[in-house]
Amino acid sequence: MSDEKEKLIKTTLYLEEEVLEALKEAAGEYSKETGQKWSKGAVVRLALSEFFSRRGKIL
């Protein structure tokens, strides 16, 4: 894996309160499991990556 960081572009998303809470919980769970801090944005990026991979669009 490359040590280069991917360039992130700031984007605004409008989410339901329940989804935001679920993202916070998932970030906390991933942080505990991996020992590294996960943000809500990182969880969204992971979820989108998995979504597109399942549709045959590898990112």
mmCIF file as Biopython writes it, N, C-alpha, C and O atoms, coordinates in Angstrom:
data_model
#
loop_
_atom_site.group_PDB
_atom_site.id
_atom_site.type_symbol
_atom_site.label_atom_id
_atom_site.label_alt_id
_atom_site.label_comp_id
_atom_site.label_asym_id
_atom_site.label_entity_id
_atom_site.label_seq_id
_atom_site.pdbx_PDB_ins_code
_atom_site.Cartn_x
_atom_site.Cartn_y
_atom_site.Cartn_z
_atom_site.occupancy
_atom_site.B_iso_or_equiv
_atom_site.auth_seq_id
_atom_site.auth_asym_id
_atom_site.pdbx_PDB_model_num
ATOM 1   N N  . MET A ? 1  ? 0.841   -1.188 0.000   1.0 0.0 1  A 1 
ATOM 2   C CA . MET A ? 1  ? 0.000   0.000  0.000   1.0 0.0 1  A 1 
ATOM 3   C C  . MET A ? 1  ? 0.881   1.244  0.000   1.0 0.0 1  A 1 
ATOM 4   O O  . MET A ? 1  ? 1.920   1.266  0.659   1.0 0.0 1  A 1 
ATOM 5   N N  . SER A ? 2  ? 0.490   2.242  -0.705  1.0 0.0 2  A 1 
ATOM 6   C CA . SER A ? 2  ? 1.266   3.464  -0.834  1.0 0.0 2  A 1 
ATOM 7   C C  . SER A ? 2  ? 1.174   4.306  0.432   1.0 0.0 2  A 1 
ATOM 8   O O  . SER A ? 2  ? 0.150   4.318  1.116   1.0 0.0 2  A 1 
ATOM 9   N N  . ASP A ? 3  ? 2.268   5.013  0.730   1.0 0.0 3  A 1 
ATOM 10  C CA . ASP A ? 3  ? 2.265   5.903  1.882   1.0 0.0 3  A 1 
ATOM 11  C C  . ASP A ? 3  ? 1.640   7.249  1.546   1.0 0.0 3  A 1 
ATOM 12  O O  . ASP A ? 3  ? 1.444   8.085  2.428   1.0 0.0 3  A 1 
ATOM 13  N N  . GLU A ? 4  ? 1.325   7.462  0.256   1.0 0.0 4  A 1 
ATOM 14  C CA . GLU A ? 4  ? 0.701   8.722  -0.147  1.0 0.0 4  A 1 
ATOM 15  C C  . GLU A ? 4  ? -0.715  8.804  0.393   1.0 0.0 4  A 1 
ATOM 16  O O  . GLU A ? 4  ? -1.451  7.816  0.399   1.0 0.0 4  A 1 
ATOM 17  N N  . LYS A ? 5  ? -1.085  9.987  0.843   1.0 0.0 5  A 1 
ATOM 18  C CA . LYS A ? 5  ? -2.456  10.198 1.299   1.0 0.0 5  A 1 
ATOM 19  C C  . LYS A ? 5  ? -3.302  10.634 0.118   1.0 0.0 5  A 1 
ATOM 20  O O  . LYS A ? 5  ? -2.868  11.414 -0.729  1.0 0.0 5  A 1 
ATOM 21  N N  . GLU A ? 6  ? -4.518  10.111 0.082   1.0 0.0 6  A 1 
ATOM 22  C CA . GLU A ? 6  ? -5.424  10.530 -0.979  1.0 0.0 6  A 1 
ATOM 23  C C  . GLU A ? 6  ? -5.919  11.939 -0.683  1.0 0.0 6  A 1 
ATOM 24  O O  . GLU A ? 6  ? -6.122  12.310 0.474   1.0 0.0 6  A 1 
ATOM 25  N N  . LYS A ? 7  ? -6.106  12.708 -1.730  1.0 0.0 7  A 1 
ATOM 26  C CA . LYS A ? 7  ? -6.628  14.058 -1.567  1.0 0.0 7  A 1 
ATOM 27  C C  . LYS A ? 7  ? -8.124  13.972 -1.293  1.0 0.0 7  A 1 
ATOM 28  O O  . LYS A ? 7  ? -8.871  13.356 -2.053  1.0 0.0 7  A 1 
ATOM 29  N N  . LEU A ? 8  ? -8.542  14.583 -0.220  1.0 0.0 8  A 1 
ATOM 30  C CA . LEU A ? 8  ? -9.959  14.612 0.137   1.0 0.0 8  A 1 
ATOM 31  C C  . LEU A ? 8  ? -10.536 15.970 -0.225  1.0 0.0 8  A 1 
ATOM 32  O O  . LEU A ? 8  ? -9.881  16.998 -0.052  1.0 0.0 8  A 1 
ATOM 33  N N  . ILE A ? 9  ? -11.744 15.969 -0.719  1.0 0.0 9  A 1 
ATOM 34  C CA . ILE A ? 9  ? -12.430 17.203 -1.091  1.0 0.0 9  A 1 
ATOM 35  C C  . ILE A ? 9  ? -13.595 17.397 -0.132  1.0 0.0 9  A 1 
ATOM 36  O O  . ILE A ? 9  ? -14.426 16.504 0.037   1.0 0.0 9  A 1 
ATOM 37  N N  . LYS A ? 10 ? -13.651 18.555 0.485   1.0 0.0 10 A 1 
ATOM 38  C CA . LYS A ? 10 ? -14.709 18.852 1.442   1.0 0.0 10 A 1 
ATOM 39  C C  . LYS A ? 10 ? -16.062 18.853 0.741   1.0 0.0 10 A 1 
ATOM 40  O O  . LYS A ? 10 ? -16.241 19.500 -0.290  1.0 0.0 10 A 1 
ATOM 41  N N  . THR A ? 11 ? -17.007 18.120 1.316   1.0 0.0 11 A 1 
ATOM 42  C CA . THR A ? 11 ? -18.340 17.968 0.738   1.0 0.0 11 A 1 
ATOM 43  C C  . THR A ? 11 ? -19.367 18.057 1.855   1.0 0.0 11 A 1 
ATOM 44  O O  . THR A ? 11 ? -19.112 17.616 2.976   1.0 0.0 11 A 1 
ATOM 45  N N  . THR A ? 12 ? -20.505 18.615 1.558   1.0 0.0 12 A 1 
ATOM 46  C CA . THR A ? 12 ? -21.580 18.704 2.538   1.0 0.0 12 A 1 
ATOM 47  C C  . THR A ? 12 ? -22.619 17.623 2.251   1.0 0.0 12 A 1 
ATOM 48  O O  . THR A ? 12 ? -23.061 17.463 1.113   1.0 0.0 12 A 1 
ATOM 49  N N  . LEU A ? 13 ? -23.001 16.889 3.281   1.0 0.0 13 A 1 
ATOM 50  C CA . LEU A ? 13 ? -24.047 15.878 3.186   1.0 0.0 13 A 1 
ATOM 51  C C  . LEU A ? 13 ? -25.145 16.219 4.179   1.0 0.0 13 A 1 
ATOM 52  O O  . LEU A ? 13 ? -24.871 16.670 5.291   1.0 0.0 13 A 1 
ATOM 53  N N  . TYR A ? 14 ? -26.359 16.008 3.782   1.0 0.0 14 A 1 
ATOM 54  C CA . TYR A ? 14 ? -27.485 16.193 4.688   1.0 0.0 14 A 1 
ATOM 55  C C  . TYR A ? 14 ? -27.993 14.810 5.064   1.0 0.0 14 A 1 
ATOM 56  O O  . TYR A ? 14 ? -28.427 14.041 4.207   1.0 0.0 14 A 1 
ATOM 57  N N  . LEU A ? 15 ? -27.933 14.503 6.363   1.0 0.0 15 A 1 
ATOM 58  C CA . LEU A ? 15 ? -28.298 13.179 6.851   1.0 0.0 15 A 1 
ATOM 59  C C  . LEU A ? 15 ? -29.354 13.277 7.936   1.0 0.0 15 A 1 
ATOM 60  O O  . LEU A ? 15 ? -29.455 14.277 8.648   1.0 0.0 15 A 1 
ATOM 61  N N  . GLU A ? 16 ? -30.134 12.219 8.042   1.0 0.0 16 A 1 
ATOM 62  C CA . GLU A ? 16 ? -31.095 12.149 9.134   1.0 0.0 16 A 1 
ATOM 63  C C  . GLU A ? 16 ? -30.336 11.987 10.452  1.0 0.0 16 A 1 
ATOM 64  O O  . GLU A ? 16 ? -29.219 11.470 10.473  1.0 0.0 16 A 1 
ATOM 65  N N  . GLU A ? 17 ? -30.939 12.426 11.530  1.0 0.0 17 A 1 
ATOM 66  C CA . GLU A ? 17 ? -30.298 12.357 12.847  1.0 0.0 17 A 1 
ATOM 67  C C  . GLU A ? 17 ? -29.911 10.923 13.211  1.0 0.0 17 A 1 
ATOM 68  O O  . GLU A ? 17 ? -28.861 10.690 13.811  1.0 0.0 17 A 1 
ATOM 69  N N  . GLU A ? 18 ? -30.766 9.964  12.843  1.0 0.0 18 A 1 
ATOM 70  C CA . GLU A ? 18 ? -30.498 8.558  13.169  1.0 0.0 18 A 1 
ATOM 71  C C  . GLU A ? 18 ? -29.254 8.053  12.444  1.0 0.0 18 A 1 
ATOM 72  O O  . GLU A ? 18 ? -28.480 7.270  12.994  1.0 0.0 18 A 1 
ATOM 73  N N  . VAL A ? 19 ? -29.069 8.506  11.207  1.0 0.0 19 A 1 
ATOM 74  C CA . VAL A ? 19 ? -27.895 8.098  10.430  1.0 0.0 19 A 1 
ATOM 75  C C  . VAL A ? 19 ? -26.640 8.699  11.044  1.0 0.0 19 A 1 
ATOM 76  O O  . VAL A ? 19 ? -25.614 8.026  11.141  1.0 0.0 19 A 1 
ATOM 77  N N  . LEU A ? 20 ? -26.712 9.949  11.455  1.0 0.0 20 A 1 
ATOM 78  C CA . LEU A ? 20 ? -25.571 10.595 12.081  1.0 0.0 20 A 1 
ATOM 79  C C  . LEU A ? 20 ? -25.176 9.872  13.369  1.0 0.0 20 A 1 
ATOM 80  O O  . LEU A ? 20 ? -23.991 9.671  13.636  1.0 0.0 20 A 1 
ATOM 81  N N  . GLU A ? 21 ? -26.160 9.487  14.150  1.0 0.0 21 A 1 
ATOM 82  C CA . GLU A ? 21 ? -25.885 8.736  15.388  1.0 0.0 21 A 1 
ATOM 83  C C  . GLU A ? 21 ? -25.238 7.392  15.069  1.0 0.0 21 A 1 
ATOM 84  O O  . GLU A ? 21 ? -24.303 6.974  15.752  1.0 0.0 21 A 1 
ATOM 85  N N  . ALA A ? 22 ? -25.731 6.716  14.037  1.0 0.0 22 A 1 
ATOM 86  C CA . ALA A ? 22 ? -25.159 5.429  13.639  1.0 0.0 22 A 1 
ATOM 87  C C  . ALA A ? 22 ? -23.716 5.596  13.184  1.0 0.0 22 A 1 
ATOM 88  O O  . ALA A ? 22 ? -22.875 4.744  13.469  1.0 0.0 22 A 1 
ATOM 89  N N  . LEU A ? 23 ? -23.419 6.693  12.476  1.0 0.0 23 A 1 
ATOM 90  C CA . LEU A ? 23 ? -22.046 6.964  12.048  1.0 0.0 23 A 1 
ATOM 91  C C  . LEU A ? 23 ? -21.130 7.189  13.247  1.0 0.0 23 A 1 
ATOM 92  O O  . LEU A ? 23 ? -20.005 6.692  13.279  1.0 0.0 23 A 1 
ATOM 93  N N  . LYS A ? 24 ? -21.619 7.941  14.229  1.0 0.0 24 A 1 
ATOM 94  C CA . LYS A ? 24 ? -20.827 8.173  15.447  1.0 0.0 24 A 1 
ATOM 95  C C  . LYS A ? 24 ? -20.534 6.862  16.157  1.0 0.0 24 A 1 
ATOM 96  O O  . LYS A ? 24 ? -19.408 6.629  16.597  1.0 0.0 24 A 1 
ATOM 97  N N  . GLU A ? 25 ? -21.544 6.005  16.268  1.0 0.0 25 A 1 
ATOM 98  C CA . GLU A ? 25 ? -21.367 4.706  16.927  1.0 0.0 25 A 1 
ATOM 99  C C  . GLU A ? 25 ? -20.371 3.847  16.163  1.0 0.0 25 A 1 
ATOM 100 O O  . GLU A ? 25 ? -19.482 3.242  16.763  1.0 0.0 25 A 1 
ATOM 101 N N  . ALA A ? 26 ? -20.513 3.790  14.840  1.0 0.0 26 A 1 
ATOM 102 C CA . ALA A ? 26 ? -19.607 2.980  14.028  1.0 0.0 26 A 1 
ATOM 103 C C  . ALA A ? 26 ? -18.176 3.491  14.143  1.0 0.0 26 A 1 
ATOM 104 O O  . ALA A ? 26 ? -17.242 2.695  14.242  1.0 0.0 26 A 1 
ATOM 105 N N  . ALA A ? 27 ? -17.995 4.808  14.133  1.0 0.0 27 A 1 
ATOM 106 C CA . ALA A ? 27 ? -16.650 5.379  14.270  1.0 0.0 27 A 1 
ATOM 107 C C  . ALA A ? 27 ? -16.041 4.974  15.609  1.0 0.0 27 A 1 
ATOM 108 O O  . ALA A ? 27 ? -14.861 4.630  15.680  1.0 0.0 27 A 1 
ATOM 109 N N  . GLY A ? 28 ? -16.841 5.014  16.660  1.0 0.0 28 A 1 
ATOM 110 C CA . GLY A ? 28 ? -16.353 4.599  17.976  1.0 0.0 28 A 1 
ATOM 111 C C  . GLY A ? 28 ? -15.988 3.123  18.015  1.0 0.0 28 A 1 
ATOM 112 O O  . GLY A ? 28 ? -14.973 2.741  18.596  1.0 0.0 28 A 1 
ATOM 113 N N  . GLU A ? 29 ? -16.824 2.291  17.390  1.0 0.0 29 A 1 
ATOM 114 C CA . GLU A ? 29 ? -16.549 0.850  17.355  1.0 0.0 29 A 1 
ATOM 115 C C  . GLU A ? 29 ? -15.276 0.555  16.570  1.0 0.0 29 A 1 
ATOM 116 O O  . GLU A ? 29 ? -14.435 -0.223 17.019  1.0 0.0 29 A 1 
ATOM 117 N N  . TYR A ? 30 ? -15.131 1.176  15.395  1.0 0.0 30 A 1 
ATOM 118 C CA . TYR A ? 30 ? -13.923 0.970  14.593  1.0 0.0 30 A 1 
ATOM 119 C C  . TYR A ? 30 ? -12.691 1.460  15.346  1.0 0.0 30 A 1 
ATOM 120 O O  . TYR A ? 30 ? -11.634 0.832  15.281  1.0 0.0 30 A 1 
ATOM 121 N N  . SER A ? 31 ? -12.819 2.567  16.054  1.0 0.0 31 A 1 
ATOM 122 C CA . SER A ? 31 ? -11.690 3.100  16.823  1.0 0.0 31 A 1 
ATOM 123 C C  . SER A ? 31 ? -11.248 2.102  17.888  1.0 0.0 31 A 1 
ATOM 124 O O  . SER A ? 31 ? -10.052 1.874  18.070  1.0 0.0 31 A 1 
ATOM 125 N N  . LYS A ? 32 ? -12.208 1.509  18.590  1.0 0.0 32 A 1 
ATOM 126 C CA . LYS A ? 32 ? -11.880 0.520  19.624  1.0 0.0 32 A 1 
ATOM 127 C C  . LYS A ? 32 ? -11.263 -0.730 19.004  1.0 0.0 32 A 1 
ATOM 128 O O  . LYS A ? 32 ? -10.295 -1.272 19.537  1.0 0.0 32 A 1 
ATOM 129 N N  . GLU A ? 33 ? -11.820 -1.193 17.872  1.0 0.0 33 A 1 
ATOM 130 C CA . GLU A ? 33 ? -11.344 -2.415 17.229  1.0 0.0 33 A 1 
ATOM 131 C C  . GLU A ? 33 ? -9.940  -2.260 16.651  1.0 0.0 33 A 1 
ATOM 132 O O  . GLU A ? 33 ? -9.134  -3.188 16.727  1.0 0.0 33 A 1 
ATOM 133 N N  . THR A ? 34 ? -9.646  -1.108 16.080  1.0 0.0 34 A 1 
ATOM 134 C CA . THR A ? 34 ? -8.372  -0.925 15.379  1.0 0.0 34 A 1 
ATOM 135 C C  . THR A ? 34 ? -7.308  -0.224 16.199  1.0 0.0 34 A 1 
ATOM 136 O O  . THR A ? 34 ? -6.124  -0.302 15.874  1.0 0.0 34 A 1 
ATOM 137 N N  . GLY A ? 35 ? -7.714  0.462  17.262  1.0 0.0 35 A 1 
ATOM 138 C CA . GLY A ? 35 ? -6.751  1.230  18.044  1.0 0.0 35 A 1 
ATOM 139 C C  . GLY A ? 35 ? -6.358  2.537  17.375  1.0 0.0 35 A 1 
ATOM 140 O O  . GLY A ? 35 ? -5.456  3.234  17.839  1.0 0.0 35 A 1 
ATOM 141 N N  . GLN A ? 36 ? -7.049  2.872  16.267  1.0 0.0 36 A 1 
ATOM 142 C CA . GLN A ? 36 ? -6.802  4.128  15.564  1.0 0.0 36 A 1 
ATOM 143 C C  . GLN A ? 36 ? -8.088  4.927  15.559  1.0 0.0 36 A 1 
ATOM 144 O O  . GLN A ? 36 ? -9.180  4.360  15.517  1.0 0.0 36 A 1 
ATOM 145 N N  . LYS A ? 37 ? -7.962  6.245  15.602  1.0 0.0 37 A 1 
ATOM 146 C CA . LYS A ? 37 ? -9.154  7.100  15.631  1.0 0.0 37 A 1 
ATOM 147 C C  . LYS A ? 37 ? -9.842  7.095  14.270  1.0 0.0 37 A 1 
ATOM 148 O O  . LYS A ? 37 ? -9.216  7.350  13.241  1.0 0.0 37 A 1 
ATOM 149 N N  . TRP A ? 38 ? -11.127 6.804  14.281  1.0 0.0 38 A 1 
ATOM 150 C CA . TRP A ? 38 ? -11.962 6.844  13.078  1.0 0.0 38 A 1 
ATOM 151 C C  . TRP A ? 38 ? -12.937 7.997  13.215  1.0 0.0 38 A 1 
ATOM 152 O O  . TRP A ? 38 ? -13.520 8.202  14.280  1.0 0.0 38 A 1 
ATOM 153 N N  . SER A ? 39 ? -13.113 8.747  12.145  1.0 0.0 39 A 1 
ATOM 154 C CA . SER A ? 39 ? -14.077 9.843  12.121  1.0 0.0 39 A 1 
ATOM 155 C C  . SER A ? 39 ? -15.348 9.375  11.424  1.0 0.0 39 A 1 
ATOM 156 O O  . SER A ? 39 ? -15.375 8.321  10.788  1.0 0.0 39 A 1 
ATOM 157 N N  . LYS A ? 40 ? -16.390 10.174 11.555  1.0 0.0 40 A 1 
ATOM 158 C CA . LYS A ? 40 ? -17.639 9.870  10.839  1.0 0.0 40 A 1 
ATOM 159 C C  . LYS A ? 40 ? -17.382 9.893  9.335   1.0 0.0 40 A 1 
ATOM 160 O O  . LYS A ? 40 ? -17.925 9.069  8.599   1.0 0.0 40 A 1 
ATOM 161 N N  . GLY A ? 41 ? -16.556 10.832 8.876   1.0 0.0 41 A 1 
ATOM 162 C CA . GLY A ? 41 ? -16.229 10.920 7.460   1.0 0.0 41 A 1 
ATOM 163 C C  . GLY A ? 41 ? -15.513 9.674  6.952   1.0 0.0 41 A 1 
ATOM 164 O O  . GLY A ? 41 ? -15.764 9.222  5.835   1.0 0.0 41 A 1 
ATOM 165 N N  . ALA A ? 42 ? -14.624 9.120  7.772   1.0 0.0 42 A 1 
ATOM 166 C CA . ALA A ? 42 ? -13.913 7.901  7.384   1.0 0.0 42 A 1 
ATOM 167 C C  . ALA A ? 42 ? -14.889 6.733  7.240   1.0 0.0 42 A 1 
ATOM 168 O O  . ALA A ? 42 ? -14.747 5.902  6.343   1.0 0.0 42 A 1 
ATOM 169 N N  . VAL A ? 43 ? -15.870 6.678  8.123   1.0 0.0 43 A 1 
ATOM 170 C CA . VAL A ? 43 ? -16.882 5.619  8.042   1.0 0.0 43 A 1 
ATOM 171 C C  . VAL A ? 43 ? -17.709 5.779  6.768   1.0 0.0 43 A 1 
ATOM 172 O O  . VAL A ? 43 ? -18.013 4.792  6.098   1.0 0.0 43 A 1 
ATOM 173 N N  . VAL A ? 44 ? -18.069 7.006  6.434   1.0 0.0 44 A 1 
ATOM 174 C CA . VAL A ? 44 ? -18.818 7.262  5.197   1.0 0.0 44 A 1 
ATOM 175 C C  . VAL A ? 44 ? -17.986 6.841  3.992   1.0 0.0 44 A 1 
ATOM 176 O O  . VAL A ? 44 ? -18.507 6.200  3.079   1.0 0.0 44 A 1 
ATOM 177 N N  . ARG A ? 45 ? -16.689 7.194  3.973   1.0 0.0 45 A 1 
ATOM 178 C CA . ARG A ? 45 ? -15.824 6.820  2.852   1.0 0.0 45 A 1 
ATOM 179 C C  . ARG A ? 45 ? -15.720 5.305  2.726   1.0 0.0 45 A 1 
ATOM 180 O O  . ARG A ? 45 ? -15.752 4.773  1.616   1.0 0.0 45 A 1 
ATOM 181 N N  . LEU A ? 46 ? -15.595 4.606  3.847   1.0 0.0 46 A 1 
ATOM 182 C CA . LEU A ? 46 ? -15.534 3.145  3.832   1.0 0.0 46 A 1 
ATOM 183 C C  . LEU A ? 46 ? -16.839 2.561  3.279   1.0 0.0 46 A 1 
ATOM 184 O O  . LEU A ? 46 ? -16.815 1.667  2.433   1.0 0.0 46 A 1 
ATOM 185 N N  . ALA A ? 47 ? -17.967 3.070  3.757   1.0 0.0 47 A 1 
ATOM 186 C CA . ALA A ? 47 ? -19.269 2.568  3.304   1.0 0.0 47 A 1 
ATOM 187 C C  . ALA A ? 47 ? -19.448 2.809  1.802   1.0 0.0 47 A 1 
ATOM 188 O O  . ALA A ? 47 ? -19.925 1.927  1.088   1.0 0.0 47 A 1 
ATOM 189 N N  . LEU A ? 48 ? -19.074 3.983  1.324   1.0 0.0 48 A 1 
ATOM 190 C CA . LEU A ? 48 ? -19.200 4.284  -0.106  1.0 0.0 48 A 1 
ATOM 191 C C  . LEU A ? 48 ? -18.258 3.419  -0.935  1.0 0.0 48 A 1 
ATOM 192 O O  . LEU A ? 48 ? -18.624 2.975  -2.023  1.0 0.0 48 A 1 
ATOM 193 N N  . SER A ? 49 ? -17.064 3.179  -0.440  1.0 0.0 49 A 1 
ATOM 194 C CA . SER A ? 49 ? -16.119 2.327  -1.143  1.0 0.0 49 A 1 
ATOM 195 C C  . SER A ? 49 ? -16.682 0.915  -1.287  1.0 0.0 49 A 1 
ATOM 196 O O  . SER A ? 49 ? -16.597 0.320  -2.361  1.0 0.0 49 A 1 
ATOM 197 N N  . GLU A ? 50 ? -17.252 0.379  -0.215  1.0 0.0 50 A 1 
ATOM 198 C CA . GLU A ? 50 ? -17.858 -0.952 -0.267  1.0 0.0 50 A 1 
ATOM 199 C C  . GLU A ? 50 ? -19.060 -0.971 -1.212  1.0 0.0 50 A 1 
ATOM 200 O O  . GLU A ? 50 ? -19.242 -1.928 -1.964  1.0 0.0 50 A 1 
ATOM 201 N N  . PHE A ? 51 ? -19.871 0.073  -1.178  1.0 0.0 51 A 1 
ATOM 202 C CA . PHE A ? 51 ? -21.038 0.174  -2.053  1.0 0.0 51 A 1 
ATOM 203 C C  . PHE A ? 51 ? -20.618 0.126  -3.518  1.0 0.0 51 A 1 
ATOM 204 O O  . PHE A ? 51 ? -21.169 -0.646 -4.303  1.0 0.0 51 A 1 
ATOM 205 N N  . PHE A ? 52 ? -19.640 0.955  -3.882  1.0 0.0 52 A 1 
ATOM 206 C CA . PHE A ? 52 ? -19.205 1.006  -5.270  1.0 0.0 52 A 1 
ATOM 207 C C  . PHE A ? 52 ? -18.483 -0.274 -5.683  1.0 0.0 52 A 1 
ATOM 208 O O  . PHE A ? 52 ? -18.606 -0.705 -6.829  1.0 0.0 52 A 1 
ATOM 209 N N  . SER A ? 53 ? -17.734 -0.886 -4.770  1.0 0.0 53 A 1 
ATOM 210 C CA . SER A ? 53 ? -17.068 -2.148 -5.073  1.0 0.0 53 A 1 
ATOM 211 C C  . SER A ? 53 ? -18.102 -3.223 -5.416  1.0 0.0 53 A 1 
ATOM 212 O O  . SER A ? 53 ? -17.909 -3.991 -6.358  1.0 0.0 53 A 1 
ATOM 213 N N  . ARG A ? 54 ? -19.169 -3.275 -4.672  1.0 0.0 54 A 1 
ATOM 214 C CA . ARG A ? 54 ? -20.227 -4.269 -4.937  1.0 0.0 54 A 1 
ATOM 215 C C  . ARG A ? 54 ? -20.889 -4.033 -6.283  1.0 0.0 54 A 1 
ATOM 216 O O  . ARG A ? 54 ? -21.412 -4.968 -6.889  1.0 0.0 54 A 1 
ATOM 217 N N  . ARG A ? 55 ? -20.871 -2.808 -6.754  1.0 0.0 55 A 1 
ATOM 218 C CA . ARG A ? 55 ? -21.469 -2.478 -8.052  1.0 0.0 55 A 1 
ATOM 219 C C  . ARG A ? 55 ? -20.455 -2.588 -9.184  1.0 0.0 55 A 1 
ATOM 220 O O  . ARG A ? 55 ? -20.743 -2.233 -10.327 1.0 0.0 55 A 1 
ATOM 221 N N  . GLY A ? 56 ? -19.260 -3.088 -8.850  1.0 0.0 56 A 1 
ATOM 222 C CA . GLY A ? 56 ? -18.237 -3.310 -9.876  1.0 0.0 56 A 1 
ATOM 223 C C  . GLY A ? 56 ? -17.417 -2.089 -10.200 1.0 0.0 56 A 1 
ATOM 224 O O  . GLY A ? 56 ? -16.681 -2.085 -11.187 1.0 0.0 56 A 1 
ATOM 225 N N  . LYS A ? 57 ? -17.522 -1.057 -9.399  1.0 0.0 57 A 1 
ATOM 226 C CA . LYS A ? 57 ? -16.737 0.162  -9.629  1.0 0.0 57 A 1 
ATOM 227 C C  . LYS A ? 57 ? -15.710 0.274  -8.515  1.0 0.0 57 A 1 
ATOM 228 O O  . LYS A ? 57 ? -15.975 0.863  -7.467  1.0 0.0 57 A 1 
ATOM 229 N N  . ILE A ? 58 ? -14.551 -0.289 -8.750  1.0 0.0 58 A 1 
ATOM 230 C CA . ILE A ? 58 ? -13.500 -0.286 -7.746  1.0 0.0 58 A 1 
ATOM 231 C C  . ILE A ? 58 ? -12.917 1.113  -7.647  1.0 0.0 58 A 1 
ATOM 232 O O  . ILE A ? 58 ? -12.520 1.696  -8.656  1.0 0.0 58 A 1 
ATOM 233 N N  . LEU A ? 59 ? -12.865 1.652  -6.441  1.0 0.0 59 A 1 
ATOM 234 C CA . LEU A ? 59 ? -12.307 2.996  -6.240  1.0 0.0 59 A 1 
ATOM 235 C C  . LEU A ? 59 ? -10.941 2.885  -5.588  1.0 0.0 59 A 1 
ATOM 236 O O  . LEU A ? 59 ? -10.296 3.901  -5.330  1.0 0.0 59 A 1 
#
